[in-house]
Amino acid sequence: MDLFENHVKSDMQKESPLADRMRPLSLAQFFGQEELIGKNKLLRKLIEQDQIPSMIFWGPPGSGKTTLARIVANMTNSKFISLSAVSAGLKELREIIKIAQDHRKYENKRTILFIDEIHRWSKTQQDALLPYVESGMLTLIGATTENPSFQVVSALLSRTRVFIFEQLQEKDLINILKQTLEDKERGLGYLKIKIDDETLKYLASVSNGDSRTALNALELAVKVSKKDKNGIIKLDQKLIKESLKKSSYLYDRAGDQHYNIISALHKSLRGSDADAALYWMARMIEAGEDPLYVARRLVRFASEDIGLANSQALTQAVAGYQACHFIGMPECNVILAQVVVYLAKCKKSNELYEAYLKVQKDVKETMDEPVPVHLRNAPTKLMKNLGYGKDYKYSPSFNYEEKQDYLPEKLRGRKYLK
């Protein structure tokens, strides 16, 4: 690298986002994920001893997955190669495999391959990794925000160890922010910034456990602030709040958040907690979820968890769906709120749901069971001669008190309802 290239690299580092510049370079600088890399924890030992197995890092954005992979890169004696599943494919993988084979052949070194957003790779692309991970030619570190049980092929998943990253805690974010304000080389320590502990705590508390969100807001607040006559930049909660204004929320209509939140809504309704149910419904709607999807789930809930305990629940839910269809967002939000609160406060019964599960099982096991002869219609003479409809008891003629079997012979006497 010549002098000009050095200058270019230096300038790029200075101009890169604060969150990228402040990525920890060692475990000592890494805050959070104590359950994974705390003292004497398995992952920490593996990293420190350079005994890295193939791993999947699964967790929300800004929780440290890519950062920890970079720390591994700094600490390992292996060849470390990084790529993004967004822009790389089989062509790049084949090139990496060739490099890995050369390193193993000529230097007797293994290769660690880090794939960011591995969930974006197709089944074919993931399958291409299998023989090389299995043989040890490649040690895989994959990072994903999506549940690997659904997004990583089972064969590859069985050859890796999954480590779950949690959202960063408030104290971790405060430590990251303080470290950034003090660091003169990579952070903001070269500036005179005045920010009190309450404002720091506020910024940490509203960043949803995402270090990138916190640092981006801090950086923006500093950039738009003017220095006073003493060269000091003063940051307060009002400015931080402006810097944190979001155009989107942590919600993926096709991913984990979608399924986790609809599950939370359903369980809150089942538990008759109207406040919690209203909260989870609003989380989905405010994040841009299709209101008709939510309305359909409420229709299902009305029969699954309320059923005959309140037959009006289904009427309310269907009316809510129709109203949402008529007027759309944002006006239909209060309609969904009405249905959610009504269903939460209803008396509950899953008798219909349990009964159908039993029926479903019996139907699958007796699908070819013949209809009892006395229940069959006899529109032709031949059918009458075969006994169709013989001895059938017409219910009104017996004041609906007739004794008669209606189930197939193998299921006679079976009760599905309580």
C-alpha positions as CSV (number, residue, x, y, z in Angstrom):
1,M,0.0,0.0,0.0
2,D,1.5,3.4,-1.0
3,L,1.3,6.7,0.7
4,F,-1.7,7.8,-1.3
5,E,-3.7,4.7,-0.5
6,N,-2.8,5.2,3.2
7,H,-4.3,8.7,3.0
8,V,-7.4,7.4,1.3
9,K,-7.9,4.7,3.9
10,S,-7.4,7.2,6.7
11,D,-9.9,9.6,5.2
12,M,-12.5,6.9,4.7
13,Q,-12.1,5.8,8.3
14,K,-12.7,9.4,9.5
15,E,-15.8,9.8,7.3
16,S,-17.3,6.4,8.1
17,P,-20.3,6.4,10.4
18,L,-19.6,6.7,14.1
19,A,-21.2,3.3,14.8
20,D,-18.7,1.7,12.4
21,R,-15.7,3.5,13.7
22,M,-16.5,2.6,17.3
23,R,-16.7,-1.1,16.8
24,P,-14.7,-2.8,19.6
25,L,-11.4,-4.2,18.6
26,S,-11.0,-6.6,21.5
27,L,-13.1,-8.4,24.1
28,A,-12.1,-5.8,26.7
29,Q,-13.9,-3.1,24.7
30,F,-17.0,-5.2,24.1
31,F,-20.0,-4.4,26.2
32,G,-23.0,-6.7,26.6
33,Q,-23.7,-10.4,26.0
34,E,-22.3,-11.4,29.3
35,E,-24.1,-14.8,29.1
36,L,-22.0,-15.5,26.0
37,I,-18.6,-13.9,26.5
38,G,-18.5,-13.1,30.2
39,K,-15.7,-14.4,32.3
40,N,-15.3,-18.2,32.0
41,K,-18.1,-18.5,29.5
42,L,-17.8,-21.1,26.8
43,L,-17.7,-18.7,23.8
44,R,-15.1,-16.5,25.4
45,K,-12.9,-19.4,26.1
46,L,-13.2,-20.7,22.5
47,I,-12.2,-17.2,21.2
48,E,-9.3,-16.7,23.6
49,Q,-7.9,-20.2,22.9
50,D,-8.5,-19.8,19.1
51,Q,-10.6,-22.9,19.0
52,I,-13.4,-21.5,16.9
53,P,-16.1,-24.0,15.9
54,S,-18.6,-23.3,13.1
55,M,-21.2,-21.0,14.7
56,I,-24.4,-19.1,14.0
57,F,-24.8,-15.8,15.8
58,W,-28.6,-15.1,16.0
59,G,-29.9,-11.8,17.5
60,P,-31.5,-8.4,16.9
61,P,-29.8,-5.6,15.0
62,G,-27.1,-3.7,16.9
63,S,-26.5,-6.5,19.5
64,G,-22.9,-7.1,18.5
65,K,-22.9,-10.1,16.1
66,T,-20.7,-8.6,13.4
67,T,-18.6,-6.8,16.0
68,L,-17.8,-10.1,17.8
69,A,-17.0,-11.7,14.4
70,R,-14.5,-8.9,13.8
71,I,-12.9,-9.4,17.2
72,V,-12.5,-13.1,16.3
73,A,-10.8,-11.9,13.1
74,N,-8.3,-9.8,15.2
75,M,-7.5,-12.6,17.6
76,T,-7.3,-15.7,15.4
77,N,-4.2,-17.2,13.7
78,S,-6.5,-18.6,11.0
79,K,-7.2,-17.0,7.7
80,F,-10.3,-14.8,8.2
81,I,-12.5,-14.0,5.3
82,S,-15.7,-11.9,5.5
83,L,-18.5,-11.5,3.0
84,S,-22.1,-10.3,3.0
85,A,-24.9,-12.6,1.8
86,V,-26.6,-9.6,0.3
87,S,-23.9,-9.0,-2.4
88,A,-22.0,-12.3,-2.6
89,G,-23.0,-15.7,-4.1
90,L,-21.7,-19.0,-5.3
91,K,-19.0,-17.4,-7.5
92,E,-17.5,-15.7,-4.5
93,L,-17.8,-18.8,-2.4
94,R,-15.9,-20.9,-5.0
95,E,-13.1,-18.4,-4.9
96,I,-13.0,-18.5,-1.1
97,I,-12.9,-22.3,-1.2
98,K,-9.9,-22.2,-3.5
99,I,-8.1,-19.8,-1.2
100,A,-9.0,-22.0,1.8
101,Q,-7.6,-25.1,0.0
102,D,-4.3,-23.3,-0.8
103,H,-3.9,-22.1,2.8
104,R,-4.5,-25.6,4.1
105,K,-2.1,-27.1,1.5
106,Y,0.8,-24.7,1.7
107,E,0.5,-23.1,5.2
108,N,-1.5,-25.8,7.0
109,K,-3.9,-23.1,8.2
110,R,-7.6,-23.2,8.5
111,T,-9.9,-20.6,7.1
112,I,-12.7,-18.9,9.0
113,L,-15.5,-17.6,6.8
114,F,-17.9,-15.0,8.2
115,I,-21.1,-14.6,6.3
116,D,-23.2,-11.6,7.4
117,E,-27.0,-11.9,7.0
118,I,-26.6,-15.6,6.1
119,H,-30.4,-15.9,6.1
120,R,-30.4,-14.1,2.7
121,W,-28.6,-17.0,1.1
122,S,-30.8,-19.5,-0.8
123,K,-30.9,-23.3,0.0
124,T,-28.6,-24.0,-2.9
125,Q,-26.0,-21.5,-1.7
126,Q,-26.1,-22.8,1.8
127,D,-25.9,-26.4,0.6
128,A,-22.7,-25.5,-1.2
129,L,-21.1,-24.8,2.1
130,L,-21.9,-28.2,3.6
131,P,-19.0,-30.4,2.4
132,Y,-16.4,-27.8,3.3
133,V,-17.8,-27.1,6.8
134,E,-18.1,-30.8,7.4
135,S,-14.5,-31.5,6.3
136,G,-13.2,-28.6,8.4
137,M,-11.8,-26.9,5.3
138,L,-14.0,-23.9,6.3
139,T,-15.0,-22.8,9.8
140,L,-18.3,-20.9,9.4
141,I,-19.5,-18.0,11.4
142,G,-22.9,-16.9,10.2
143,A,-24.8,-13.8,11.5
144,T,-28.5,-13.5,11.2
145,T,-31.4,-11.5,12.7
146,E,-33.8,-14.3,11.7
147,N,-34.6,-17.6,13.5
148,P,-32.0,-20.0,12.1
149,S,-34.4,-22.9,12.6
150,F,-36.4,-21.5,9.6
151,Q,-33.7,-19.6,7.7
152,V,-30.7,-21.9,7.8
153,V,-30.9,-25.3,6.1
154,S,-31.1,-28.2,8.6
155,A,-28.0,-30.0,7.4
156,L,-25.9,-26.8,7.8
157,L,-27.6,-26.0,11.1
158,S,-26.7,-29.5,12.5
159,R,-23.0,-28.8,11.9
160,T,-22.9,-25.5,13.7
161,R,-23.4,-24.2,17.2
162,V,-26.1,-21.5,17.6
163,F,-25.3,-18.6,20.0
164,I,-28.2,-16.3,20.8
165,F,-27.5,-12.6,21.2
166,E,-30.0,-10.5,23.3
167,Q,-30.8,-6.9,22.9
168,L,-28.2,-4.8,24.8
169,Q,-29.2,-3.6,28.2
170,E,-29.4,0.1,29.1
171,K,-26.2,-0.1,31.2
172,D,-24.3,-1.6,28.2
173,L,-25.5,1.2,25.9
174,I,-24.5,3.9,28.5
175,N,-21.0,2.3,28.6
176,I,-20.8,2.3,24.8
177,L,-21.8,6.0,24.7
178,K,-19.4,7.0,27.4
179,Q,-16.6,5.1,25.6
180,T,-17.4,7.0,22.4
181,L,-17.4,10.4,24.1
182,E,-14.0,9.7,25.6
183,D,-12.3,8.1,22.6
184,K,-10.2,10.8,20.8
185,E,-9.1,8.7,17.9
186,R,-12.2,6.8,16.7
187,G,-14.9,8.5,18.7
188,L,-15.9,12.0,19.7
189,G,-13.3,12.6,22.4
190,Y,-11.6,15.3,20.3
191,L,-14.7,17.5,20.8
192,K,-15.8,19.3,23.9
193,I,-19.2,17.7,24.4
194,K,-21.4,18.4,27.4
195,I,-24.1,15.8,28.1
196,D,-25.5,15.0,31.5
197,D,-26.2,11.5,32.9
198,E,-29.9,11.8,32.6
199,T,-29.7,12.6,28.9
200,L,-27.3,9.7,28.4
201,K,-29.7,7.4,30.2
202,Y,-32.6,8.7,28.1
203,L,-30.7,8.0,24.9
204,A,-29.9,4.5,26.0
205,S,-33.4,3.8,27.1
206,V,-35.1,4.7,23.8
207,S,-32.6,3.0,21.5
208,N,-34.3,-0.4,21.8
209,G,-31.2,-2.2,22.8
210,D,-29.5,-1.3,19.5
211,S,-26.0,0.2,19.8
212,R,-26.1,1.4,16.2
213,T,-29.3,3.4,16.8
214,A,-27.8,5.0,19.9
215,L,-24.6,6.0,18.2
216,N,-26.3,7.2,15.1
217,A,-28.5,9.5,17.1
218,L,-25.5,10.8,19.1
219,E,-23.6,11.5,16.0
220,L,-26.5,13.3,14.3
221,A,-27.1,15.4,17.5
222,V,-23.5,16.5,17.5
223,K,-23.4,17.3,13.8
224,V,-26.4,19.6,14.0
225,S,-25.3,21.4,17.2
226,K,-23.4,24.6,17.2
227,K,-20.5,25.2,19.6
228,D,-20.9,28.0,22.1
229,K,-18.3,30.7,22.6
230,N,-16.2,28.3,24.6
231,G,-16.2,25.7,21.9
232,I,-18.6,23.4,23.9
233,I,-21.3,21.4,22.3
234,K,-24.3,21.0,24.6
235,L,-26.7,18.0,24.1
236,D,-30.0,17.8,25.8
237,Q,-33.0,15.4,25.7
238,K,-34.9,17.5,23.3
239,L,-32.1,17.4,20.7
240,I,-31.6,13.7,21.3
241,K,-35.4,13.1,20.8
242,E,-35.2,14.9,17.5
243,S,-32.2,12.9,16.4
244,L,-34.0,9.6,17.2
245,K,-37.1,10.3,15.1
246,K,-37.8,7.0,13.2
247,S,-39.2,6.3,9.8
248,S,-39.4,2.6,10.7
249,Y,-39.6,0.2,13.7
250,L,-37.9,-3.0,14.5
251,Y,-40.5,-5.2,12.8
252,D,-40.3,-7.5,9.8
253,R,-43.6,-8.5,8.3
254,A,-42.1,-11.8,7.1
255,G,-39.7,-12.5,10.0
256,D,-39.3,-13.3,13.6
257,Q,-40.8,-10.1,15.0
258,H,-44.0,-10.7,13.0
259,Y,-44.5,-14.1,14.5
260,N,-43.4,-13.2,18.0
261,I,-45.7,-10.2,18.2
262,I,-48.8,-12.0,16.8
263,S,-48.1,-14.8,19.3
264,A,-47.9,-12.2,22.1
265,L,-51.2,-10.7,21.0
266,H,-52.9,-14.1,20.8
267,K,-51.7,-15.2,24.2
268,S,-52.6,-11.8,25.8
269,L,-56.1,-12.2,24.5
270,R,-56.3,-15.7,25.8
271,G,-55.1,-14.5,29.2
272,S,-57.8,-11.8,29.2
273,D,-55.2,-9.0,29.5
274,A,-56.8,-6.2,27.4
275,D,-54.0,-3.7,28.0
276,A,-51.3,-6.1,26.8
277,A,-53.4,-7.2,23.9
278,L,-54.0,-3.6,22.9
279,Y,-50.3,-2.9,23.1
280,W,-49.2,-5.8,20.9
281,M,-51.9,-5.0,18.3
282,A,-50.6,-1.4,18.2
283,R,-47.0,-2.5,17.8
284,M,-48.0,-4.3,14.7
285,I,-50.2,-1.6,13.2
286,E,-47.8,1.2,13.9
287,A,-45.0,-0.8,12.3
288,G,-46.9,-1.0,9.1
289,E,-48.6,-4.4,9.4
290,D,-51.6,-5.1,7.1
291,P,-54.6,-4.4,9.4
292,L,-56.5,-7.1,7.5
293,Y,-53.9,-9.7,8.6
294,V,-54.5,-8.7,12.3
295,A,-58.3,-8.7,11.7
296,R,-58.1,-12.3,10.3
297,R,-56.2,-13.5,13.3
298,L,-58.9,-12.0,15.6
299,V,-61.6,-13.8,13.6
300,R,-59.7,-17.1,14.2
301,F,-59.3,-16.3,17.9
302,A,-63.0,-15.6,18.3
303,S,-63.8,-19.3,17.6
304,E,-60.6,-20.9,18.8
305,D,-60.5,-19.4,22.3
306,I,-64.0,-18.0,22.9
307,G,-66.3,-20.1,20.8
308,L,-69.7,-20.9,22.3
309,A,-68.8,-19.1,25.6
310,N,-69.8,-16.0,23.8
311,S,-71.2,-16.5,20.3
312,Q,-71.2,-12.7,19.7
313,A,-67.4,-12.7,19.7
314,L,-67.3,-14.1,16.1
315,T,-69.8,-11.5,15.0
316,Q,-67.7,-8.7,16.5
317,A,-64.5,-10.0,14.9
318,V,-66.1,-10.4,11.4
319,A,-67.6,-7.0,11.6
320,G,-64.2,-5.6,12.6
321,Y,-62.6,-7.3,9.6
322,Q,-65.3,-5.9,7.2
323,A,-64.9,-2.4,8.7
324,C,-61.2,-2.5,8.3
325,H,-61.7,-3.6,4.7
326,F,-64.1,-0.7,4.1
327,I,-62.1,2.2,5.5
328,G,-58.4,1.0,5.7
329,M,-55.7,2.7,7.7
330,P,-55.3,4.9,9.6
331,E,-59.0,5.1,10.5
332,C,-59.4,1.4,11.2
333,N,-56.9,1.4,14.0
334,V,-59.7,2.2,16.6
335,I,-61.9,-0.5,15.1
336,L,-59.2,-3.1,15.7
337,A,-58.7,-1.7,19.2
338,Q,-62.5,-2.2,19.9
339,V,-62.4,-5.8,18.7
340,V,-59.2,-6.6,20.6
341,V,-60.5,-5.2,23.9
342,Y,-63.9,-7.0,23.4
343,L,-62.3,-10.3,22.8
344,A,-59.9,-9.9,25.7
345,K,-62.8,-9.3,28.1
346,C,-64.9,-12.1,26.8
347,K,-65.5,-15.3,28.8
348,K,-63.1,-18.0,27.2
349,S,-63.7,-21.5,26.1
350,N,-61.5,-23.7,23.8
351,E,-64.1,-26.5,23.8
352,L,-64.7,-26.1,20.0
353,Y,-61.0,-26.1,19.3
354,E,-60.3,-29.2,21.4
355,A,-63.3,-31.0,19.9
356,Y,-62.2,-30.3,16.4
357,L,-58.7,-31.7,17.1
358,K,-60.3,-34.9,18.3
359,V,-62.6,-35.0,15.2
360,Q,-59.7,-34.3,12.9
361,K,-57.7,-37.2,14.3
362,D,-60.7,-39.6,14.0
363,V,-61.5,-38.4,10.4
364,K,-57.9,-39.1,9.3
365,E,-58.1,-42.6,10.8
366,T,-61.6,-43.4,9.5
367,M,-61.7,-41.5,6.2
368,D,-63.1,-44.6,4.3
369,E,-65.7,-45.5,7.0
370,P,-69.1,-45.9,5.2
371,V,-72.1,-43.8,6.1
372,P,-74.6,-45.8,8.1
373,V,-77.3,-47.2,5.7
374,H,-80.2,-45.6,7.5
375,L,-78.7,-42.1,7.0
376,R,-78.3,-42.4,3.3
377,N,-80.8,-40.8,0.8
378,A,-82.6,-43.2,-1.5
379,P,-83.6,-41.1,-4.7
380,T,-83.7,-44.3,-6.9
381,K,-85.6,-47.6,-6.6
382,L,-82.3,-49.5,-6.6
383,M,-81.1,-47.6,-3.6
384,K,-84.4,-48.3,-1.8
385,N,-84.1,-52.0,-2.6
386,L,-80.5,-51.8,-1.1
387,G,-82.0,-50.6,2.2
388,Y,-80.9,-46.9,1.9
389,G,-82.8,-44.9,4.4
390,K,-84.5,-47.9,6.0
391,D,-85.4,-47.4,9.6
392,Y,-84.4,-43.8,9.6
393,K,-86.2,-41.9,12.3
394,Y,-87.4,-38.4,11.2
395,S,-86.5,-36.3,14.3
396,P,-89.6,-33.9,14.3
397,S,-91.8,-37.0,14.4
398,F,-90.2,-38.1,17.6
399,N,-90.2,-34.6,19.1
400,Y,-86.4,-34.6,18.6
401,E,-86.0,-37.3,21.3
402,E,-85.4,-40.3,19.0
403,K,-82.7,-42.8,19.9
404,Q,-80.6,-43.1,16.8
405,D,-76.9,-43.5,15.8
406,Y,-75.4,-40.9,13.5
407,L,-71.7,-41.8,13.6
408,P,-70.0,-44.5,11.6
409,E,-70.1,-47.9,13.3
410,K,-66.4,-47.7,14.5
411,L,-67.1,-44.4,16.2
412,R,-70.5,-45.1,17.8
413,G,-70.7,-43.5,21.2
414,R,-67.8,-41.2,20.6
415,K,-68.1,-37.8,22.4
416,Y,-66.1,-34.7,21.2
417,L,-67.8,-32.0,23.2
418,K,-67.9,-31.7,27.0
